[in-house]
């Protein structure tokens, strides 16, 4: 029997096919739960019906100004209601949202606006002076919209042609937006950070944003009406797609202009926050906050942490704080997280140190991601699942970027062999979980032995005086390279290089013990990642220690 009979007269119609888009989530939330709380920001408390109307006003106002399919709208905004609204209103107009990192310098921001060909720029007044210095370098006409957040009381004058609320007032709250003709259409543009040279523009599509948001809900068992605190920057991978995930659950967006331990704990108590995300540096700040800030939280709080390898000590500390931790892993190119470390039932019988060690792994693929594997990058075959053989961690599936904007060569290389190459070296375990051993450029080769900088960092983090640690290769005339540790101590804590070396000797093989330790404030990227390329420069001049 021919399979053609399953095609004849059975094509796609509006009755049986609609392009996947996360924009559908807000329409449903407003329809099913119109009076449920959607946004909290100081005295602002808006429902889903009100928020949906505002996003349609934004889309309408942009369309009236000629913004449509394929146009770029940039946003220089903190975690405020306007930033959440932009995640819906901009693509409702058919445009592509480019959220700008608020911590970048003028030259980098100018590059992004030019490279992404932004036609509209939303600017919070806090960043007006910075963007005033950027605009002269922008090569095309750009329509600037001032966003005057009532919670901001600092300096900064308006620089745009219109204020955000006036822009919305000019729009139609019943604007009849349409889903994309093709779910492969771009929904957002995000630039990579933390590397030398110009950042790469990572293009997301509607299908990927939809599947990533649904996967976040599934991995976290996120319930209806979850209360989500915006500790994670919305400019970072579109907040890991959580603007769309929260809408899908008709949850509450609790906005946060600035990450501050006291404010976070106060909001968790006052709004009964159930979920928040962040890099290890954010969680580190919370677990090391004064004890008087932490009291009075009597409801369950779910924390999601992502990073190359959050140290076991941090995972252990969060568990002791009473926060239920979910560890995820990913990159900008895969919408933020695309793998998760699910905790197995049998882990509950293990001691907290062993549970933390297992939970520090990068885990398994997201529900709606097709694959996450450790492959030999030359043969593109899986490495043995022995927890020892090193390969490159790779992803494939819907939760993967369209590619790099205007950079076909980099896109082709990233997708070589039908997988996205992360550049992270890792191992696979018999239970199917993967774990990062290092970035390919961060492996230390000492006397022919491969040393994982992450393994050494994990041990250093377990010292009670250590707030943060980073290990890089230091050139050595005898061994080629040896480990050099840069350490940031907790406030009021003391430890000597000898103390930390003794600590490392108790937990590591001799050849892995750092041959140099320097106490510094660690240089970080705008998203909180430690800049190891800066530390490699410093390592050349750090004096070695006889261990």
C-alpha positions as CSV (number, residue, x, y, z in Angstrom):
1,X,0.0,0.0,0.0
2,X,1.4,3.3,-1.0
3,X,2.2,5.9,1.7
4,X,1.0,8.5,-0.8
5,X,-2.6,7.9,0.4
6,X,-1.7,9.6,3.7
7,X,-0.8,12.7,1.7
8,X,-3.5,13.0,-0.9
9,X,-6.1,15.6,0.1
10,X,-4.6,15.8,3.6
11,X,-2.6,19.0,3.5
12,X,-2.1,21.7,6.0
13,X,-5.0,24.1,6.6
14,X,-5.9,26.7,9.1
15,X,-8.0,24.0,10.8
16,X,-5.2,21.6,11.4
17,X,-2.0,23.6,11.5
18,X,-0.7,26.8,13.2
19,X,2.9,27.9,13.4
20,X,4.2,27.5,16.9
21,X,4.9,30.8,18.7
22,X,5.2,31.8,22.3
23,X,3.0,34.8,21.6
24,X,0.0,32.5,21.9
25,X,0.8,32.0,25.6
26,X,-0.2,35.6,26.6
27,X,-3.3,35.5,24.5
28,X,-4.4,32.4,26.4
29,X,-3.4,33.8,29.8
30,X,-5.5,36.9,29.2
31,X,-8.4,35.0,27.9
32,X,-8.5,32.2,30.6
33,X,-7.2,34.2,33.6
34,X,-7.9,37.9,32.8
35,X,-8.0,39.1,36.4
36,X,-5.0,37.1,37.6
37,X,-2.0,39.1,38.6
38,X,0.7,39.2,35.9
39,X,3.2,41.9,36.8
40,X,4.4,43.3,40.1
41,X,6.8,46.3,40.2
42,X,6.7,48.5,43.2
43,X,3.2,49.9,43.4
44,X,2.4,48.6,39.9
45,X,0.2,45.5,39.9
46,X,-1.2,44.5,36.5
47,X,-3.4,41.6,35.5
48,X,-2.9,39.4,32.4
49,X,-5.8,41.2,30.7
50,X,-4.1,44.6,31.3
51,X,-0.7,43.3,30.3
52,X,-2.0,41.7,27.1
53,X,-3.7,45.0,26.1
54,X,-0.4,46.9,26.7
55,X,1.6,44.5,24.5
56,X,-1.0,44.9,21.7
57,X,-0.8,48.7,22.1
58,X,3.0,48.4,21.7
59,X,2.7,46.2,18.6
60,X,0.1,48.6,17.1
61,X,2.2,51.7,17.8
62,X,5.3,50.1,16.2
63,X,3.3,49.0,13.2
64,X,1.9,52.5,12.7
65,X,5.5,53.7,12.5
66,X,6.4,51.3,9.8
67,X,8.0,48.5,11.9
68,X,7.2,45.1,10.6
69,X,8.5,41.7,9.6
70,X,12.3,41.4,9.9
71,X,12.8,44.8,11.4
72,X,14.9,45.0,14.6
73,X,13.8,46.7,17.8
74,X,16.5,47.1,20.4
75,X,15.8,47.4,24.2
76,X,18.2,48.9,26.7
77,X,16.1,48.1,29.7
78,X,16.5,46.5,33.2
79,X,14.0,43.9,34.5
80,X,11.0,46.2,34.4
81,X,7.4,45.7,33.0
82,X,8.4,47.4,29.8
83,X,11.0,44.8,29.1
84,X,8.5,42.0,29.7
85,X,6.0,43.7,27.4
86,X,8.6,44.1,24.7
87,X,9.0,40.3,24.5
88,X,5.4,40.1,23.3
89,X,4.7,43.5,21.7
90,X,7.8,43.6,19.4
91,X,7.2,40.2,17.8
92,X,3.5,40.8,17.6
93,X,4.4,43.5,15.1
94,X,6.4,40.9,13.2
95,X,9.7,42.5,14.4
96,X,12.8,41.0,16.0
97,X,13.6,41.9,19.6
98,X,17.3,42.7,20.4
99,X,17.7,43.0,24.2
100,X,20.9,44.9,24.9
101,X,23.2,44.0,27.8
102,X,22.9,47.0,30.1
103,X,26.5,46.5,31.4
104,X,28.3,46.9,28.1
105,X,30.5,49.8,26.9
106,X,29.5,52.3,24.3
107,X,31.6,50.9,21.4
108,X,30.2,47.3,21.8
109,X,26.6,48.7,22.0
110,X,27.2,50.7,18.9
111,X,28.4,47.6,17.1
112,X,25.3,45.7,18.0
113,X,22.9,48.4,16.9
114,X,24.7,48.7,13.6
115,X,25.2,45.0,13.0
116,X,21.5,44.2,14.0
117,X,20.3,47.2,11.9
118,X,18.0,48.4,14.7
119,X,15.2,50.8,13.7
120,X,13.8,51.4,17.1
121,X,15.5,51.7,20.5
122,X,13.8,51.5,23.9
123,X,15.9,53.2,26.6
124,X,15.4,53.3,30.3
125,X,16.4,56.7,31.7
126,X,19.1,55.1,33.8
127,X,21.0,54.4,30.6
128,X,20.2,57.6,28.8
129,X,23.6,59.2,29.2
130,X,25.3,56.0,28.0
131,X,23.1,55.7,25.0
132,X,23.5,59.4,24.1
133,X,27.2,58.6,23.7
134,X,26.3,55.6,21.5
135,X,23.9,57.1,19.1
136,X,26.4,59.3,17.1
137,X,28.1,56.0,16.1
138,X,24.8,54.5,14.8
139,X,24.9,54.4,11.0
140,X,21.1,54.4,10.3
141,X,18.2,56.5,11.5
142,X,16.8,55.1,14.7
143,X,13.6,55.9,16.5
144,X,14.4,56.3,20.2
145,X,11.7,55.7,22.9
146,X,12.4,56.8,26.5
147,X,11.1,54.5,29.2
148,X,10.7,56.4,32.5
149,X,10.3,53.8,35.2
150,X,8.7,55.2,38.4
151,X,11.0,53.2,40.6
152,X,14.1,54.9,39.1
153,X,15.0,58.2,40.9
154,X,18.6,58.6,39.7
155,X,20.1,60.9,37.0
156,X,19.4,60.8,33.3
157,X,17.4,62.9,30.9
158,X,15.1,61.8,28.2
159,X,16.9,61.4,24.8
160,X,14.1,60.0,22.6
161,X,11.4,61.3,20.3
162,X,8.6,59.9,22.6
163,X,8.1,58.5,26.1
164,X,7.0,54.8,26.3
165,X,3.6,55.4,27.9
166,X,2.8,58.0,25.3
167,X,3.8,55.5,22.6
168,X,1.4,52.9,24.1
169,X,-1.3,55.5,24.3
170,X,-1.1,55.9,20.6
171,X,-1.6,52.2,20.0
172,X,-4.7,50.0,19.8
173,X,-5.4,47.6,22.8
174,X,-7.3,45.4,20.4
175,X,-4.6,45.3,17.7
176,X,-5.2,42.2,15.5
177,X,-1.7,40.8,15.5
178,X,-1.0,37.6,13.5
179,X,1.2,34.7,14.3
180,X,4.3,34.3,12.0
181,X,3.7,32.8,8.6
182,X,6.5,30.4,9.4
183,X,7.5,29.3,12.9
184,X,11.1,29.4,11.6
185,X,10.8,33.3,11.4
186,X,13.2,35.1,13.7
187,X,11.7,36.3,17.1
188,X,14.8,37.7,18.8
189,X,18.5,38.5,18.4
190,X,21.0,38.0,21.2
191,X,24.7,38.7,21.2
192,X,27.3,36.6,22.8
193,X,29.5,38.0,25.5
194,X,32.7,37.3,27.3
195,X,35.0,36.7,24.3
196,X,37.5,38.8,22.5
197,X,36.6,40.4,19.2
198,X,33.1,41.5,18.1
199,X,30.2,39.5,19.6
200,X,28.3,37.2,17.4
201,X,24.6,37.8,16.8
202,X,22.6,34.7,17.7
203,X,19.2,34.5,16.0
204,X,16.3,32.7,17.7
205,X,13.1,31.5,16.0
206,X,9.5,31.3,17.2
207,X,9.5,27.5,17.2
208,X,12.7,27.4,19.4
209,X,11.3,30.0,21.8
210,X,8.1,28.0,22.1
211,X,9.8,24.7,22.7
212,X,12.4,26.1,25.1
213,X,9.7,27.8,27.2
214,X,7.6,24.6,27.4
215,X,10.7,22.6,28.3
216,X,11.5,25.1,31.1
217,X,8.1,24.4,32.5
218,X,8.5,20.7,32.2
219,X,12.0,20.5,33.7
220,X,10.9,22.6,36.7
221,X,7.4,21.1,37.1
222,X,6.3,24.8,37.1
223,X,2.7,25.0,38.3
224,X,-0.1,27.3,37.2
225,X,0.3,30.8,38.7
226,X,3.9,30.4,39.8
227,X,5.4,33.6,41.2
228,X,8.6,34.2,39.3
229,X,11.2,36.7,40.6
230,X,13.3,38.3,37.9
231,X,16.8,37.9,39.3
232,X,18.0,36.7,35.9
233,X,18.7,39.6,33.4
234,X,16.0,39.7,30.8
235,X,18.7,40.8,28.3
236,X,20.4,37.4,28.8
237,X,19.0,34.9,26.3
238,X,15.6,36.6,26.6
239,X,15.7,35.6,30.3
240,X,16.2,32.0,29.3
241,X,12.7,32.3,27.6
242,X,11.0,32.7,30.9
243,X,8.9,35.7,29.9
244,X,7.1,33.3,27.6
245,X,7.1,30.4,30.1
246,X,5.5,32.5,32.9
247,X,2.8,33.6,30.5
248,X,2.1,30.0,29.6
249,X,1.5,29.3,33.3
250,X,-0.4,32.6,33.8
251,X,2.1,33.2,36.6
252,X,3.4,36.4,38.2
253,X,6.4,38.4,37.0
254,X,8.0,40.0,40.0
255,X,10.3,42.6,38.5
256,X,13.7,43.6,39.9
257,X,15.7,46.5,38.6
258,X,18.9,45.5,40.5
259,X,20.1,42.3,42.1
260,X,20.5,42.9,45.8
261,X,20.3,40.2,48.5
262,X,18.1,42.2,50.9
263,X,15.6,43.1,48.1
264,X,15.5,39.6,46.9
265,X,14.8,38.1,50.3
266,X,12.2,40.8,51.0
267,X,10.4,40.1,47.8
268,X,10.5,36.3,48.3
269,X,8.7,36.9,51.6
270,X,6.3,39.7,50.6
271,X,5.2,38.2,47.2
272,X,5.7,34.6,48.2
273,X,8.0,34.0,45.3
274,X,8.1,30.4,44.2
275,X,10.7,30.4,41.5
276,X,13.9,32.3,40.5
277,X,16.9,31.7,38.2
278,X,20.5,32.9,38.3
279,X,24.1,32.3,37.6
280,X,26.2,30.8,40.4
281,X,27.4,34.3,41.4
282,X,23.8,35.3,42.3
283,X,23.2,32.2,44.3
284,X,26.6,32.6,46.0
285,X,25.5,36.1,47.0
286,X,22.3,34.7,48.6
287,X,23.9,31.9,50.5
288,X,26.6,34.2,51.9
289,X,24.2,37.0,52.8
290,X,23.9,37.8,56.6
291,X,21.6,35.4,58.4
292,X,19.2,38.2,59.5
293,X,18.2,38.7,55.8
294,X,17.2,35.0,55.3
295,X,14.6,34.4,58.0
296,X,10.8,34.2,57.7
297,X,10.6,32.3,54.4
298,X,8.1,29.5,55.2
299,X,7.0,28.5,51.7
300,X,8.8,26.3,49.1
301,X,11.3,28.2,46.8
302,X,12.6,26.7,43.7
303,X,16.0,27.9,42.4
304,X,17.4,27.2,39.0
305,X,21.2,27.6,38.6
306,X,23.2,27.5,35.4
307,X,26.9,27.7,34.8
308,X,29.7,25.7,33.3
309,X,29.9,23.8,36.6
310,X,28.5,25.3,39.8
311,X,30.6,24.0,42.6
312,X,29.2,21.3,44.8
313,X,29.7,23.6,47.8
314,X,27.2,26.1,46.4
315,X,24.7,23.4,45.7
316,X,25.1,22.1,49.2
317,X,24.6,25.6,50.7
318,X,21.4,26.2,48.8
319,X,20.0,22.9,49.9
320,X,20.8,23.9,53.5
321,X,19.1,27.2,53.0
322,X,15.9,25.3,52.1
323,X,15.8,26.1,48.4
324,X,15.1,23.3,46.1
325,X,17.7,23.5,43.3
326,X,17.4,22.5,39.7
327,X,20.7,22.6,37.8
328,X,20.6,23.3,34.1
329,X,23.2,23.9,31.4
330,X,23.4,25.6,28.1
331,X,24.7,28.6,26.0
332,X,23.3,31.6,24.2
333,X,23.1,29.5,21.1
334,X,20.6,27.1,22.7
335,X,18.3,29.7,24.2
336,X,20.1,29.5,27.6
337,X,19.6,26.1,29.3
338,X,18.9,23.1,27.1
339,X,20.0,20.3,29.5
340,X,19.0,19.6,33.0
341,X,20.2,17.4,35.9
342,X,17.1,15.6,37.2
343,X,17.4,14.4,40.7
344,X,16.7,10.7,41.0
345,X,14.7,9.2,43.9
346,X,17.6,7.0,45.0
347,X,19.8,10.1,45.5
348,X,17.8,11.0,48.5
349,X,19.4,8.3,50.6
350,X,22.9,9.6,49.9
351,X,24.7,12.1,52.1
352,X,24.5,15.7,51.1
353,X,28.0,15.8,49.7
354,X,27.4,12.9,47.3
355,X,24.0,14.4,46.3
356,X,25.7,17.7,45.6
357,X,28.4,15.9,43.5
358,X,25.7,14.2,41.4
359,X,23.6,17.3,41.0
360,X,26.7,19.3,39.8
361,X,26.6,17.4,36.5
362,X,25.1,19.0,33.4
363,X,22.6,16.1,33.1
364,X,20.5,15.1,30.1
365,X,18.7,16.9,27.3
366,X,15.6,19.0,27.8
367,X,12.3,17.4,27.1
368,X,11.8,19.1,23.7
369,X,15.5,19.1,22.7
370,X,16.4,16.3,20.3
371,X,19.8,15.4,21.6
372,X,22.6,16.2,24.0
373,X,25.7,14.0,23.7
374,X,29.5,13.9,24.2
375,X,31.1,13.2,20.9
376,X,34.5,13.0,19.4
377,X,34.7,16.2,17.5
378,X,36.8,14.7,14.7
379,X,34.8,11.4,14.1
380,X,31.5,12.7,15.4
381,X,30.9,9.4,17.2
382,X,29.9,9.1,20.9
383,X,32.7,8.7,23.4
384,X,32.4,5.7,25.8
385,X,30.0,6.4,28.7
386,X,32.7,5.7,31.3
387,X,32.9,9.0,33.0
388,X,36.5,9.3,31.9
389,X,36.8,9.6,28.2
390,X,36.7,13.3,27.2
391,X,34.8,14.5,24.1
392,X,32.9,17.7,23.2
393,X,29.4,18.3,24.5
394,X,27.0,18.9,21.6
395,X,23.3,19.7,21.1
396,X,20.8,19.3,18.3
397,X,17.1,19.9,18.0
398,X,14.5,22.7,18.1
399,X,16.1,24.5,21.0
400,X,19.0,25.6,18.9
401,X,19.6,28.9,17.2
402,X,18.9,29.6,13.5
403,X,22.5,30.6,13.3
404,X,24.8,33.6,13.6
405,X,23.6,36.8,11.9
406,X,25.6,37.7,8.8
407,X,28.2,35.1,9.6
408,X,27.7,32.0,7.4
409,X,31.2,30.7,8.1
410,X,30.8,30.7,11.9
411,X,27.3,29.1,11.5
412,X,28.6,26.3,9.3
413,X,31.4,25.6,11.7
414,X,29.1,25.6,14.7
415,X,26.7,23.1,13.0
416,X,29.5,20.9,11.6
417,X,28.4,17.2,11.4
418,X,24.8,17.9,12.1
419,X,25.3,19.0,15.8
420,X,25.8,22.3,17.5
421,X,29.4,22.3,18.9
422,X,29.5,23.9,22.4
423,X,33.2,24.1,22.7
424,X,32.8,22.5,26.2
425,X,34.8,19.3,26.9
426,X,33.0,16.7,29.0
427,X,32.4,13.1,29.8
428,X,29.4,10.8,29.6
429,X,28.3,8.5,32.5
430,X,26.7,5.1,32.3
431,X,23.4,6.6,33.6
432,X,23.3,8.9,30.5
433,X,24.2,12.1,32.3
434,X,27.0,14.3,31.0
435,X,29.4,16.5,32.9
436,X,31.7,19.3,31.8
437,X,35.3,18.8,32.4
438,X,36.4,22.2,30.9
439,X,36.2,24.5,28.0
440,X,38.5,23.2,25.3
441,X,40.8,26.2,25.8
442,X,40.7,25.8,29.6
443,X,42.1,22.3,29.9
444,X,45.6,22.4,31.6
445,X,48.1,20.1,30.0
446,X,50.9,19.4,32.6
447,X,53.6,17.0,31.8
448,X,51.4,15.3,29.3
449,X,48.5,14.9,31.8
450,X,45.1,16.7,31.2
451,X,44.0,18.6,34.3
452,X,40.4,19.9,34.6
453,X,40.4,23.5,36.0
454,X,36.8,22.9,37.0
455,X,37.8,20.0,39.2
456,X,40.3,22.2,41.1
457,X,37.8,25.0,41.4
458,X,35.3,22.7,42.9
459,X,37.7,21.7,45.6
460,X,38.6,25.4,46.3
461,X,35.0,26.3,46.6
462,X,34.6,23.8,49.4
463,X,37.0,25.8,51.6
464,X,34.9,27.8,54.0
465,X,36.8,31.0,53.4
466,X,36.5,31.0,49.6
467,X,33.8,33.1,47.9
468,X,34.9,32.5,44.3
469,X,37.8,30.8,42.5
470,X,39.1,30.4,39.0
471,X,42.0,28.2,37.8
472,X,43.9,28.7,34.6
473,X,47.1,27.4,33.0
474,X,50.4,29.0,34.0
475,X,53.3,28.5,31.6
476,X,56.0,26.3,33.2
477,X,59.5,25.5,31.8
478,X,59.5,22.0,33.2
479,X,55.9,20.8,32.9
480,X,54.7,23.0,30.1
481,X,51.7,24.2,32.1
482,X,50.7,24.1,35.8
483,X,47.5,25.1,37.5
484,X,47.3,28.7,38.8
485,X,44.4,29.6,41.1
486,X,42.9,33.0,41.5
487,X,40.8,33.3,44.7
488,X,38.4,35.8,46.1
489,X,37.7,35.4,49.8
490,X,34.5,35.9,51.7
491,X,34.1,39.2,53.5
492,X,35.8,39.0,56.9
493,X,37.4,35.6,56.1
494,X,41.1,34.8,56.1
495,X,43.1,32.1,54.4
496,X,46.7,31.9,53.2
497,X,48.0,30.4,50.0
498,X,49.5,27.6,52.2
499,X,46.1,26.9,53.7
500,X,44.5,26.5,50.3
501,X,47.3,24.3,49.0
502,X,47.0,22.1,52.0
503,X,43.2,21.9,51.4
504,X,43.8,21.0,47.8
505,X,46.3,18.3,48.7
506,X,43.7,16.6,50.9
507,X,41.3,16.3,47.9
508,X,43.4,16.2,44.7
509,X,46.1,14.1,43.2
510,X,49.5,15.8,43.6
511,X,49.9,16.9,40.0
512,X,46.5,18.7,40.1
513,X,47.4,20.9,43.1
514,X,47.8,24.6,42.1
515,X,51.4,25.7,41.8
516,X,50.4,29.3,42.3
517,X,47.7,31.1,44.2
518,X,46.8,34.8,43.9
519,X,44.2,36.6,46.0
520,X,42.2,39.0,43.8
521,X,38.8,40.3,42.9
522,X,37.9,38.1,40.0
523,X,37.2,39.9,36.7
524,X,33.7,39.1,35.4
525,X,31.7,39.5,32.2
526,X,28.6,41.6,32.2
527,X,26.6,38.4,32.8
528,X,28.6,37.4,35.8
529,X,30.9,34.9,34.2
530,X,34.6,34.9,35.3
531,X,36.9,36.2,32.5
532,X,39.5,33.5,32.3
533,X,41.2,35.1,29.3
534,X,42.1,38.0,31.6
535,X,43.4,35.7,34.2
536,X,45.6,33.9,31.7
537,X,47.4,37.1,31.1
538,X,47.9,37.7,34.8
539,X,49.0,34.1,35.4
540,X,52.2,34.6,33.5
541,X,53.5,37.0,36.2
542,X,52.3,35.1,39.3
543,X,55.1,33.6,41.3
544,X,55.1,29.8,41.6
545,X,55.0,28.1,45.0
546,X,56.9,24.9,45.9
547,X,54.3,22.4,46.7
